[in-house]
Amino acid sequence: MAGQQEAKLGRRAFLRTLAAGATAAVGTASPINEAARADSATTDEKRRARYRETDHVNAFYRVNRYPAQ
């Protein structure tokens, strides 16, 4: 019985170490640490129309029973 308790404590210590290591790895690789970059799109590119009714968009509307326009 004593051997089983020691194994559980060892496993718990391993999991704690694993969780601490994962937290440290996420902290160092977070996007907050990256330098900020400016938006490369021009004003004309931002204002252009992007929406197009393609076949898959029309299929989505049909399947979800949106009213026809």
Phi and psi in radians as a Rosetta constraint file:
Dihedral C 1 N 2 CA 2 C 2 CIRCULARHARMONIC -1.150 0.35
Dihedral N 2 CA 2 C 2 N 3 CIRCULARHARMONIC -0.591 0.35
Dihedral C 2 N 3 CA 3 C 3 CIRCULARHARMONIC -1.154 0.35
Dihedral N 3 CA 3 C 3 N 4 CIRCULARHARMONIC -0.580 0.35
Dihedral C 3 N 4 CA 4 C 4 CIRCULARHARMONIC -1.209 0.35
Dihedral N 4 CA 4 C 4 N 5 CIRCULARHARMONIC -0.667 0.35
Dihedral C 4 N 5 CA 5 C 5 CIRCULARHARMONIC -1.158 0.35
Dihedral N 5 CA 5 C 5 N 6 CIRCULARHARMONIC -0.694 0.35
Dihedral C 5 N 6 CA 6 C 6 CIRCULARHARMONIC -1.106 0.35
Dihedral N 6 CA 6 C 6 N 7 CIRCULARHARMONIC -0.668 0.35
Dihedral C 6 N 7 CA 7 C 7 CIRCULARHARMONIC -1.144 0.35
Dihedral N 7 CA 7 C 7 N 8 CIRCULARHARMONIC -0.698 0.35
Dihedral C 7 N 8 CA 8 C 8 CIRCULARHARMONIC -1.149 0.35
Dihedral N 8 CA 8 C 8 N 9 CIRCULARHARMONIC -0.713 0.35
Dihedral C 8 N 9 CA 9 C 9 CIRCULARHARMONIC -1.154 0.35
Dihedral N 9 CA 9 C 9 N 10 CIRCULARHARMONIC -0.661 0.35
Dihedral C 9 N 10 CA 10 C 10 CIRCULARHARMONIC -1.129 0.35
Dihedral N 10 CA 10 C 10 N 11 CIRCULARHARMONIC -0.701 0.35
Dihedral C 10 N 11 CA 11 C 11 CIRCULARHARMONIC -1.158 0.35
Dihedral N 11 CA 11 C 11 N 12 CIRCULARHARMONIC -0.712 0.35
Dihedral C 11 N 12 CA 12 C 12 CIRCULARHARMONIC -1.109 0.35
Dihedral N 12 CA 12 C 12 N 13 CIRCULARHARMONIC -0.737 0.35
Dihedral C 12 N 13 CA 13 C 13 CIRCULARHARMONIC -1.104 0.35
Dihedral N 13 CA 13 C 13 N 14 CIRCULARHARMONIC -0.683 0.35
Dihedral C 13 N 14 CA 14 C 14 CIRCULARHARMONIC -1.099 0.35
Dihedral N 14 CA 14 C 14 N 15 CIRCULARHARMONIC -0.769 0.35
Dihedral C 14 N 15 CA 15 C 15 CIRCULARHARMONIC -1.170 0.35
Dihedral N 15 CA 15 C 15 N 16 CIRCULARHARMONIC -0.645 0.35
Dihedral C 15 N 16 CA 16 C 16 CIRCULARHARMONIC -1.091 0.35
Dihedral N 16 CA 16 C 16 N 17 CIRCULARHARMONIC -0.768 0.35
Dihedral C 16 N 17 CA 17 C 17 CIRCULARHARMONIC -1.116 0.35
Dihedral N 17 CA 17 C 17 N 18 CIRCULARHARMONIC -0.721 0.35
Dihedral C 17 N 18 CA 18 C 18 CIRCULARHARMONIC -1.097 0.35
Dihedral N 18 CA 18 C 18 N 19 CIRCULARHARMONIC -0.768 0.35
Dihedral C 18 N 19 CA 19 C 19 CIRCULARHARMONIC -1.134 0.35
Dihedral N 19 CA 19 C 19 N 20 CIRCULARHARMONIC -0.709 0.35
Dihedral C 19 N 20 CA 20 C 20 CIRCULARHARMONIC -1.152 0.35
Dihedral N 20 CA 20 C 20 N 21 CIRCULARHARMONIC -0.692 0.35
Dihedral C 20 N 21 CA 21 C 21 CIRCULARHARMONIC -1.149 0.35
Dihedral N 21 CA 21 C 21 N 22 CIRCULARHARMONIC -0.692 0.35
Dihedral C 21 N 22 CA 22 C 22 CIRCULARHARMONIC -1.158 0.35
Dihedral N 22 CA 22 C 22 N 23 CIRCULARHARMONIC -0.686 0.35
Dihedral C 22 N 23 CA 23 C 23 CIRCULARHARMONIC -1.119 0.35
Dihedral N 23 CA 23 C 23 N 24 CIRCULARHARMONIC -0.730 0.35
Dihedral C 23 N 24 CA 24 C 24 CIRCULARHARMONIC -1.153 0.35
Dihedral N 24 CA 24 C 24 N 25 CIRCULARHARMONIC -0.669 0.35
Dihedral C 24 N 25 CA 25 C 25 CIRCULARHARMONIC -1.165 0.35
Dihedral N 25 CA 25 C 25 N 26 CIRCULARHARMONIC -0.695 0.35
Dihedral C 25 N 26 CA 26 C 26 CIRCULARHARMONIC -1.191 0.35
Dihedral N 26 CA 26 C 26 N 27 CIRCULARHARMONIC -0.653 0.35
Dihedral C 26 N 27 CA 27 C 27 CIRCULARHARMONIC -1.112 0.35
Dihedral N 27 CA 27 C 27 N 28 CIRCULARHARMONIC -0.628 0.35
Dihedral C 27 N 28 CA 28 C 28 CIRCULARHARMONIC -1.440 0.35
Dihedral N 28 CA 28 C 28 N 29 CIRCULARHARMONIC -0.387 0.35
Dihedral C 28 N 29 CA 29 C 29 CIRCULARHARMONIC -1.837 0.35
Dihedral N 29 CA 29 C 29 N 30 CIRCULARHARMONIC 0.274 0.35
Dihedral C 29 N 30 CA 30 C 30 CIRCULARHARMONIC -1.272 0.35
Dihedral N 30 CA 30 C 30 N 31 CIRCULARHARMONIC 2.633 0.35
Dihedral C 30 N 31 CA 31 C 31 CIRCULARHARMONIC -1.206 0.35
Dihedral N 31 CA 31 C 31 N 32 CIRCULARHARMONIC -0.207 0.35
Dihedral C 31 N 32 CA 32 C 32 CIRCULARHARMONIC -1.152 0.35
Dihedral N 32 CA 32 C 32 N 33 CIRCULARHARMONIC -0.530 0.35
Dihedral C 32 N 33 CA 33 C 33 CIRCULARHARMONIC -1.315 0.35
Dihedral N 33 CA 33 C 33 N 34 CIRCULARHARMONIC -0.226 0.35
Dihedral C 33 N 34 CA 34 C 34 CIRCULARHARMONIC -1.368 0.35
Dihedral N 34 CA 34 C 34 N 35 CIRCULARHARMONIC 2.663 0.35
Dihedral C 34 N 35 CA 35 C 35 CIRCULARHARMONIC -1.264 0.35
Dihedral N 35 CA 35 C 35 N 36 CIRCULARHARMONIC 2.533 0.35
Dihedral C 35 N 36 CA 36 C 36 CIRCULARHARMONIC -1.270 0.35
Dihedral N 36 CA 36 C 36 N 37 CIRCULARHARMONIC 2.451 0.35
Dihedral C 36 N 37 CA 37 C 37 CIRCULARHARMONIC -2.046 0.35
Dihedral N 37 CA 37 C 37 N 38 CIRCULARHARMONIC 2.506 0.35
Dihedral C 37 N 38 CA 38 C 38 CIRCULARHARMONIC -1.315 0.35
Dihedral N 38 CA 38 C 38 N 39 CIRCULARHARMONIC 2.672 0.35
Dihedral C 38 N 39 CA 39 C 39 CIRCULARHARMONIC -1.245 0.35
Dihedral N 39 CA 39 C 39 N 40 CIRCULARHARMONIC 2.280 0.35
Dihedral C 39 N 40 CA 40 C 40 CIRCULARHARMONIC -1.605 0.35
Dihedral N 40 CA 40 C 40 N 41 CIRCULARHARMONIC -0.104 0.35
Dihedral C 40 N 41 CA 41 C 41 CIRCULARHARMONIC -1.374 0.35
Dihedral N 41 CA 41 C 41 N 42 CIRCULARHARMONIC 2.410 0.35
Dihedral C 41 N 42 CA 42 C 42 CIRCULARHARMONIC -1.429 0.35
Dihedral N 42 CA 42 C 42 N 43 CIRCULARHARMONIC 2.987 0.35
Dihedral C 42 N 43 CA 43 C 43 CIRCULARHARMONIC -1.102 0.35
Dihedral N 43 CA 43 C 43 N 44 CIRCULARHARMONIC -0.685 0.35
Dihedral C 43 N 44 CA 44 C 44 CIRCULARHARMONIC -1.132 0.35
Dihedral N 44 CA 44 C 44 N 45 CIRCULARHARMONIC -0.682 0.35
Dihedral C 44 N 45 CA 45 C 45 CIRCULARHARMONIC -1.174 0.35
Dihedral N 45 CA 45 C 45 N 46 CIRCULARHARMONIC -0.585 0.35
Dihedral C 45 N 46 CA 46 C 46 CIRCULARHARMONIC -1.237 0.35
Dihedral N 46 CA 46 C 46 N 47 CIRCULARHARMONIC -0.522 0.35
Dihedral C 46 N 47 CA 47 C 47 CIRCULARHARMONIC -1.605 0.35
Dihedral N 47 CA 47 C 47 N 48 CIRCULARHARMONIC -0.154 0.35
Dihedral C 47 N 48 CA 48 C 48 CIRCULARHARMONIC -1.223 0.35
Dihedral N 48 CA 48 C 48 N 49 CIRCULARHARMONIC 2.691 0.35
Dihedral C 48 N 49 CA 49 C 49 CIRCULARHARMONIC -1.284 0.35
Dihedral N 49 CA 49 C 49 N 50 CIRCULARHARMONIC 2.277 0.35
Dihedral C 49 N 50 CA 50 C 50 CIRCULARHARMONIC -1.957 0.35
Dihedral N 50 CA 50 C 50 N 51 CIRCULARHARMONIC -0.372 0.35
Dihedral C 50 N 51 CA 51 C 51 CIRCULARHARMONIC -1.387 0.35
Dihedral N 51 CA 51 C 51 N 52 CIRCULARHARMONIC 2.256 0.35
Dihedral C 51 N 52 CA 52 C 52 CIRCULARHARMONIC -2.358 0.35
Dihedral N 52 CA 52 C 52 N 53 CIRCULARHARMONIC 2.361 0.35
Dihedral C 52 N 53 CA 53 C 53 CIRCULARHARMONIC -1.453 0.35
Dihedral N 53 CA 53 C 53 N 54 CIRCULARHARMONIC 1.645 0.35
Dihedral C 53 N 54 CA 54 C 54 CIRCULARHARMONIC -1.651 0.35
Dihedral N 54 CA 54 C 54 N 55 CIRCULARHARMONIC 3.106 0.35
Dihedral C 54 N 55 CA 55 C 55 CIRCULARHARMONIC -1.050 0.35
Dihedral N 55 CA 55 C 55 N 56 CIRCULARHARMONIC -0.729 0.35
Dihedral C 55 N 56 CA 56 C 56 CIRCULARHARMONIC -1.257 0.35
Dihedral N 56 CA 56 C 56 N 57 CIRCULARHARMONIC -0.503 0.35
Dihedral C 56 N 57 CA 57 C 57 CIRCULARHARMONIC -1.201 0.35
Dihedral N 57 CA 57 C 57 N 58 CIRCULARHARMONIC -0.762 0.35
Dihedral C 57 N 58 CA 58 C 58 CIRCULARHARMONIC -1.116 0.35
Dihedral N 58 CA 58 C 58 N 59 CIRCULARHARMONIC -0.646 0.35
Dihedral C 58 N 59 CA 59 C 59 CIRCULARHARMONIC -1.124 0.35
Dihedral N 59 CA 59 C 59 N 60 CIRCULARHARMONIC -0.692 0.35
Dihedral C 59 N 60 CA 60 C 60 CIRCULARHARMONIC -1.067 0.35
Dihedral N 60 CA 60 C 60 N 61 CIRCULARHARMONIC -0.814 0.35
Dihedral C 60 N 61 CA 61 C 61 CIRCULARHARMONIC -1.065 0.35
Dihedral N 61 CA 61 C 61 N 62 CIRCULARHARMONIC -0.745 0.35
Dihedral C 61 N 62 CA 62 C 62 CIRCULARHARMONIC -1.134 0.35
Dihedral N 62 CA 62 C 62 N 63 CIRCULARHARMONIC -0.804 0.35
Dihedral C 62 N 63 CA 63 C 63 CIRCULARHARMONIC -1.145 0.35
Dihedral N 63 CA 63 C 63 N 64 CIRCULARHARMONIC -0.635 0.35
Dihedral C 63 N 64 CA 64 C 64 CIRCULARHARMONIC -1.610 0.35
Dihedral N 64 CA 64 C 64 N 65 CIRCULARHARMONIC 0.146 0.35
Dihedral C 64 N 65 CA 65 C 65 CIRCULARHARMONIC 1.024 0.35
Dihedral N 65 CA 65 C 65 N 66 CIRCULARHARMONIC 0.768 0.35
Dihedral C 65 N 66 CA 66 C 66 CIRCULARHARMONIC -1.345 0.35
Dihedral N 66 CA 66 C 66 N 67 CIRCULARHARMONIC 2.555 0.35
Dihedral C 66 N 67 CA 67 C 67 CIRCULARHARMONIC -1.192 0.35
Dihedral N 67 CA 67 C 67 N 68 CIRCULARHARMONIC 2.520 0.35
Dihedral C 67 N 68 CA 68 C 68 CIRCULARHARMONIC -1.230 0.35
Dihedral N 68 CA 68 C 68 N 69 CIRCULARHARMONIC 2.482 0.35
